[in-house]
Structures are given as structure tokens and as C-alpha cells.
Amino acid sequence: MQQIFNFLIKYKAGLVFIGLLILGLSLTVKAHDYQNSKIISAANGVTGNLFQMKTNVSDYFRLASQNEVLLQENKNLQEELYQYRQQQLPKIDTSVVFNDTIFKVYTSKVIANNYSHTDNYLLLNSGDKDGLEPGMAVLSSLGVVGITEQVSANFTRVISILNRNISINAKLKKSNHFGTLTWVGEDPYIVNLIDVPRSAKVNVGDTITTGGKSFIFPGEVLIGTVKGFELDLNRGYYDIQIKLFNDMTDLGEIYVVKRKDKEEAMELLENTEQSE
């Protein structure tokens, strides 16, 4: 108690000043509407800013949930799109039964990405517990990314389209002339379509898509556009440079596509080869 008295005595002048200041402000506000409105306005501004900050924070966290919803909706649309494209391919084996479950699409995210080596790989944050397995197509909303290779419980390694060991059946969209998509190990924005017959009419700007003659990739998936081409007169085939639609140096959310009848078709193909 004595300490409190000592404090009051020591700082009595300052305490009296603060008290008089508060009293004066109170009387001024009550007596003058203008000052009263200014103070209320300032208080409202502070309160409004606080609520806006709260809203911004809430919106930020809500975006993650909304993004998941959009990814799921887009995944469903991708399944329908691949199904439709597959049905439009010419000369399809009539033994293949098309239904709503021929393609299964999974969503995932790229968490590691090489593109500066000659043989590049990606790492996804999904694994076999999520339904992924080796030999599945990896796509973005802009086109082909690669093929799943090794799968653990929680992660998947993908052979990038920027890998010299990958070969993908592809075609000129306008003419259905087929070739093999490869990468020579130089430019991460350019791949090559080789073994296109000289009978094909090739022009700069032509669109290149997957060919559909694959148990991995759906048909008509975008790859890129023709940047340039050369004709090997001795072999009679084009070597076409393709500018990718995908920016392989900047990948995030992707789709992993499984063709459910792949195992059945592969088994039948193996039996056919063994009988020859």
C-alpha cells in the first residue's frame, strides 16, 4: 500500500495532467458535433479495416477449399473429354467396350521438377495409396507432361516428356499422319516428331496431338504446334520441331490418367506375340 502512495505522490503532476486532458477531450466531443463525428468516423475506419483484414484472411483459406472443388469438377470433365475423344478415333477395334469407366482421372501436384538435364523426371505428391501406378499418363490442362514410372505409398516419379528415353505416339491433327514424339535433350520448350511420312502436308503452326494408338495416353490430347521441319530425302520422313503448349519449367496441379482396360489389352497383345 505504501508503494502505491509513493507512486501517486511521485507522479501526481503527470496523473493530474492526464486526467484533465481526458476530461477536456470528453467535454469537447460532447460539445461539438464536428469533433464527435470525426472521432466516430476514425473509429469506424479502424473497425472497418480490421473486418476487412479478417475477411481477407478468411478468403485466403477459403481459396484452398474452392480450388479443391474446381479440381474435382475439372477432373470429371477431363474424364468425359477423354472418353469422347477416344470414341471419335477412326478404325477402333470393335472389341473394345466404351463406357463411363474406361478412363479414370486422378489429381495430383508436382513437388519436384527437373528440366535442365538430358533425362528429366518429376515427383508427384500422390502414390499407390491414392490409386496411382506405373504406366499412367500424366497431363496438365495444356497437354502432355509424361508417364508415371516408379510409385511408392505417397509419391510417384514421372518420366518427363523432356527425357530422351520417352517415346509417345503422336500425329498431325489436321491430317492424321502419325509419328513418334521424342526429345533430343536441348530446349525444354521444344520436342521432335520423327518418322512422319513425306506424304504428309506439314505447315508451321499445325497442331500436334497424341495419336490414340497407345494404351497409356487418350487420343487427341494436345502437345504443341509445328515450329519448323526438315525432310530427310534419303529416308523419306519428316523431322518436325514442336513448340510445347505446356511450360515444362512451371508445373503445378496435374492429372494422372489410367485406362482401365489396359491390362486386358496388354495381356492379349503379349499372347498374340508369343503365338507368332
C-alpha positions as CSV (number, residue, x, y, z in Angstrom):
1,M,0.0,0.0,0.0
2,Q,2.8,2.3,0.9
3,Q,4.3,1.7,-2.6
4,I,1.1,2.8,-4.2
5,F,1.0,6.1,-2.1
6,N,4.7,6.7,-3.0
7,F,3.9,6.2,-6.8
8,L,0.9,8.6,-6.6
9,I,2.9,11.3,-4.8
10,K,5.9,10.9,-7.2
11,Y,3.8,11.2,-10.4
12,K,0.9,13.3,-9.2
13,A,1.6,16.1,-11.6
14,G,1.6,13.8,-14.6
15,L,-1.5,12.0,-13.4
16,V,-3.4,15.2,-12.9
17,F,-2.4,16.3,-16.4
18,I,-3.7,13.1,-18.0
19,G,-6.9,13.3,-16.1
20,L,-7.5,16.9,-17.1
21,L,-6.7,16.0,-20.8
22,I,-9.2,13.2,-20.8
23,L,-11.8,15.4,-19.2
24,G,-11.2,18.1,-21.7
25,L,-11.5,15.8,-24.7
26,S,-14.7,14.3,-23.4
27,L,-16.2,17.8,-22.9
28,T,-15.1,18.9,-26.4
29,V,-16.6,15.9,-28.1
30,K,-19.9,16.3,-26.3
31,A,-20.0,20.0,-27.0
32,H,-19.0,19.9,-30.7
33,D,-20.7,17.6,-33.2
34,Y,-17.9,18.1,-35.7
35,Q,-15.2,16.7,-33.5
36,N,-17.6,14.0,-32.3
37,S,-18.3,12.9,-35.9
38,K,-14.6,12.9,-36.8
39,I,-13.7,10.7,-33.9
40,I,-16.6,8.3,-34.6
41,S,-15.6,8.3,-38.3
42,A,-12.0,7.4,-37.4
43,A,-13.2,4.6,-35.1
44,N,-15.4,3.3,-37.8
45,G,-12.4,3.3,-40.2
46,V,-10.3,1.4,-37.9
47,T,-13.1,-1.1,-37.3
48,G,-13.7,-1.5,-41.0
49,N,-10.1,-2.2,-41.7
50,L,-10.0,-4.8,-39.0
51,F,-13.0,-6.6,-40.5
52,Q,-11.5,-6.3,-44.0
53,M,-8.3,-7.9,-42.7
54,K,-10.4,-10.7,-41.2
55,T,-12.3,-11.2,-44.5
56,N,-9.1,-11.3,-46.5
57,V,-7.6,-13.9,-44.2
58,S,-10.8,-16.0,-44.3
59,D,-11.0,-15.7,-48.1
60,Y,-7.4,-16.8,-48.4
61,F,-8.0,-20.0,-46.5
62,R,-11.4,-20.5,-48.3
63,L,-9.5,-20.4,-51.7
64,A,-7.8,-23.7,-50.9
65,S,-11.2,-25.4,-50.4
66,Q,-12.6,-23.8,-53.5
67,N,-9.6,-24.9,-55.5
68,E,-10.1,-28.5,-54.5
69,V,-13.7,-28.3,-55.7
70,L,-12.7,-26.8,-59.0
71,L,-10.0,-29.5,-59.5
72,Q,-12.6,-32.2,-58.8
73,E,-15.0,-30.7,-61.3
74,N,-12.3,-30.3,-63.9
75,K,-11.2,-33.9,-63.3
76,N,-14.7,-35.1,-64.1
77,L,-14.8,-33.0,-67.2
78,Q,-11.4,-34.4,-68.3
79,E,-12.7,-38.0,-67.9
80,E,-15.7,-37.2,-70.1
81,L,-13.5,-35.4,-72.7
82,Y,-11.0,-38.3,-73.0
83,Q,-13.9,-40.7,-73.3
84,Y,-15.5,-38.7,-76.1
85,R,-12.2,-38.3,-78.0
86,Q,-11.5,-42.0,-77.8
87,Q,-14.9,-42.8,-79.3
88,Q,-14.2,-40.4,-82.2
89,L,-10.9,-42.1,-83.2
90,P,-11.1,-43.9,-86.6
91,K,-10.8,-47.6,-87.1
92,I,-11.1,-48.6,-83.5
93,D,-11.2,-52.2,-82.5
94,T,-14.8,-53.1,-82.0
95,S,-13.9,-55.5,-79.2
96,V,-13.1,-52.5,-77.0
97,V,-16.2,-51.6,-74.9
98,F,-16.5,-47.9,-74.3
99,N,-18.3,-46.9,-71.1
100,D,-18.1,-44.3,-68.4
101,T,-15.2,-46.1,-66.6
102,I,-12.7,-46.6,-69.4
103,F,-10.6,-43.7,-68.1
104,K,-10.0,-42.9,-64.5
105,V,-8.5,-39.4,-63.8
106,Y,-6.7,-38.6,-60.6
107,T,-5.5,-35.2,-59.4
108,S,-2.0,-34.6,-58.0
109,K,0.7,-31.9,-57.7
110,V,4.2,-31.6,-58.9
111,I,6.6,-31.1,-56.0
112,A,9.9,-31.6,-57.8
113,N,10.7,-30.9,-61.5
114,N,13.8,-31.4,-63.5
115,Y,14.1,-29.8,-66.9
116,S,17.7,-28.8,-67.3
117,H,19.2,-32.3,-67.7
118,T,19.1,-34.6,-70.8
119,D,16.9,-37.1,-69.0
120,N,14.4,-35.3,-66.7
121,Y,11.9,-36.5,-64.1
122,L,9.1,-35.1,-62.0
123,L,7.9,-36.1,-58.5
124,L,4.2,-36.1,-57.5
125,N,2.8,-35.9,-54.0
126,S,0.5,-38.9,-54.6
127,G,1.3,-42.6,-54.6
128,D,-0.3,-46.0,-54.7
129,K,-2.5,-45.3,-51.7
130,D,-4.1,-42.7,-54.0
131,G,-4.6,-45.1,-56.8
132,L,-1.5,-44.3,-58.9
133,E,0.6,-47.0,-60.5
134,P,3.4,-47.2,-63.1
135,G,2.5,-46.6,-66.8
136,M,-0.2,-44.0,-66.4
137,A,-0.4,-40.8,-68.5
138,V,0.4,-37.5,-66.8
139,L,-1.2,-34.4,-68.2
140,S,-1.8,-30.8,-67.4
141,S,-4.7,-28.6,-68.6
142,L,-2.5,-27.7,-71.5
143,G,-1.3,-31.1,-72.6
144,V,1.1,-34.0,-72.2
145,V,3.6,-34.0,-69.2
146,G,4.9,-37.5,-69.0
147,I,4.4,-41.1,-67.8
148,T,4.4,-42.5,-64.3
149,E,7.4,-44.7,-63.7
150,Q,8.0,-45.6,-60.0
151,V,5.3,-45.4,-57.3
152,S,5.6,-45.6,-53.5
153,A,2.9,-45.2,-50.9
154,N,2.8,-41.4,-51.0
155,F,4.9,-40.3,-54.0
156,T,5.3,-41.0,-57.7
157,R,8.2,-40.5,-60.1
158,V,7.3,-39.4,-63.6
159,I,9.4,-39.7,-66.8
160,S,9.1,-36.2,-68.2
161,I,8.3,-35.6,-71.8
162,L,11.8,-33.9,-71.6
163,N,13.5,-37.3,-71.4
164,R,15.5,-39.0,-74.2
165,N,14.1,-42.4,-73.2
166,I,10.4,-41.5,-73.7
167,S,8.6,-42.1,-77.0
168,I,4.9,-41.1,-77.5
169,N,2.6,-41.9,-80.4
170,A,1.6,-38.5,-81.8
171,K,0.1,-37.1,-85.0
172,L,-0.7,-34.1,-87.1
173,K,-4.2,-33.2,-86.0
174,K,-5.4,-32.0,-89.4
175,S,-4.2,-35.0,-91.4
176,N,-3.9,-37.9,-89.0
177,H,-0.3,-38.6,-90.2
178,F,1.4,-40.3,-87.3
179,G,4.9,-40.2,-85.9
180,T,6.9,-40.7,-82.7
181,L,7.4,-37.9,-80.2
182,T,10.9,-37.6,-78.8
183,W,13.2,-35.1,-77.1
184,V,16.8,-34.5,-78.2
185,G,17.9,-33.1,-74.8
186,E,18.4,-29.4,-75.6
187,D,15.4,-27.0,-75.3
188,P,12.8,-27.6,-72.6
189,Y,10.2,-25.9,-74.8
190,I,10.8,-27.9,-78.0
191,V,10.3,-31.6,-78.7
192,N,10.5,-33.5,-82.0
193,L,8.1,-35.6,-84.0
194,I,10.0,-38.0,-86.1
195,D,9.2,-40.6,-88.7
196,V,6.3,-38.7,-90.3
197,P,6.0,-39.8,-93.9
198,R,6.8,-37.4,-96.7
199,S,3.3,-37.7,-98.0
200,A,2.1,-35.6,-95.1
201,K,1.4,-31.9,-95.7
202,V,3.2,-30.1,-92.9
203,N,3.0,-26.4,-92.1
204,V,4.3,-24.1,-89.4
205,G,1.6,-23.6,-86.8
206,D,-0.1,-27.0,-87.3
207,T,-1.4,-28.6,-84.1
208,I,0.2,-31.9,-82.8
209,T,-1.8,-34.2,-80.5
210,T,-1.5,-37.7,-79.1
211,G,-2.3,-40.3,-81.7
212,G,-4.5,-42.6,-79.7
213,K,-2.5,-45.7,-80.7
214,S,-1.5,-46.2,-77.2
215,F,-2.6,-48.0,-74.0
216,I,-1.3,-45.1,-72.0
217,F,-2.5,-41.8,-73.5
218,P,-6.0,-40.9,-74.6
219,G,-6.3,-39.8,-78.2
220,E,-6.4,-36.1,-79.3
221,V,-4.6,-34.8,-76.2
222,L,-2.8,-31.5,-77.1
223,I,1.0,-31.5,-77.3
224,G,2.1,-28.3,-79.2
225,T,2.4,-26.6,-82.6
226,V,4.9,-27.1,-85.5
227,K,7.8,-24.7,-85.2
228,G,9.8,-26.0,-88.1
229,F,10.5,-29.1,-90.0
230,E,13.1,-30.9,-92.3
231,L,12.6,-33.7,-94.8
232,D,15.2,-36.4,-94.9
233,L,15.3,-37.2,-98.6
234,N,17.2,-40.4,-98.1
235,R,14.7,-41.9,-95.6
236,G,11.6,-40.1,-96.9
237,Y,10.4,-38.9,-93.4
238,Y,10.0,-35.6,-91.8
239,D,11.7,-34.5,-88.6
240,I,9.4,-31.9,-87.1
241,Q,10.2,-29.4,-84.3
242,I,7.2,-29.0,-81.9
243,K,6.8,-26.0,-79.6
244,L,5.0,-27.4,-76.5
245,F,1.8,-25.9,-75.2
246,N,3.0,-26.8,-71.7
247,D,5.6,-24.7,-70.0
248,M,7.5,-27.7,-68.6
249,T,9.5,-25.3,-66.3
250,D,6.4,-24.3,-64.4
251,L,4.1,-27.2,-63.5
252,G,1.7,-27.3,-60.5
253,E,-1.6,-29.1,-60.4
254,I,-1.7,-32.0,-62.9
255,Y,-3.9,-35.0,-63.9
256,V,-2.9,-38.7,-63.9
257,V,-5.0,-40.8,-66.3
258,K,-5.5,-44.5,-66.1
259,R,-7.0,-46.6,-68.9
260,K,-8.8,-49.4,-67.1
261,D,-8.8,-51.9,-69.9
262,K,-5.0,-51.5,-70.4
263,E,-4.0,-54.7,-68.6
264,E,-6.5,-56.8,-70.6
265,A,-5.3,-55.4,-73.9
266,M,-1.6,-55.8,-73.0
267,E,-2.2,-59.4,-71.9
268,L,-3.9,-60.2,-75.2
269,L,-1.1,-58.5,-77.2
270,E,1.5,-60.5,-75.3
271,N,-0.3,-63.7,-76.0
272,T,-0.5,-62.8,-79.7
273,E,3.2,-62.1,-79.9
274,Q,4.1,-65.4,-78.2
275,S,2.0,-67.4,-80.6
276,E,3.7,-66.0,-83.6
